């Protein structure tokens, strides 16, 4: 893998002006994560409910598919993934086949919901991140105003991006990863550049060209962080819920995971938004444009 042709932020102007939540210069990975946390926290009342809705729908789809194929109770009790140590090769093969045929459709359907929803939440977070470049006190209404009239294109982009990644993942995984990285900026593009569905996807592909290695590293690290937070919170809070019915217990623990996931999704979406801004600051002089917009005009 070749490293992306990005300049080292350490060599950039470390004394760059910072009228808002982050400095107006190319950002280091830690600065992207920190800025995303500040953006997510300041606009949590918008981002978290959307993340909560995504988690609820995704979990509902997963459980509905397992309920339909008769595997919900087996999954909840652990029988679906338990193999008898005394079983022979034929029995083990049959158990694995049963596991894949019943669990994969449920996981795949829930994953597709998440893949489609991710660009939507990133699109909502991006105007907040852009406003955060010049002020730390931007109201929610200012960011949401940027999305006015963009629901149609955003829905189209989200569905196409989700399907592209899903289909690519079925085709030996690697094409799905490439599609995911190529289209990662698509949601922010729709929100900020007001382009059509096709133009937004082309623009996203252009922005990600040459930097997919860096995007992969950033998003994998973000995934590890959110995964650790989610696992730790679920393990701790899961001790507070107990029910003799395994299905009810599964519902309760999943509800905890969805609530925690709403917060981590808000941060992950803000990371995507900050990646979009960082790319444009490096390549297109966005930092100078943002700085100019933050300074009072002599004609105002």
ABEGO torsion letter per residue (X at the ends): XBBBBBBBAAABBAABBBABABBBBBBBAAAAAAAAAAAAAAAAAAAAAAAAAAAAAAAAAAAAAAAAAGAAAAAAAGAAABBBAABBAAAAAAAAAAAAAAAAAAAAAAAAAAAAAAAAAAAAAAAAAAAAAABAABBAAAAAAAABGAAAAAAAAAAAAAAAAAAAAABGGAAAAAAAAAAAAAAAAAAAAGBBAAAAAAAAAAAABGAAAAAAAAAAAAAAAAAAAAAAAAAAAAAABBBABAAAAAAAAAAAAAAAAAAAAAAAAAAAAAAAAAAAAAAAGAAAAAAAAABBBAAX
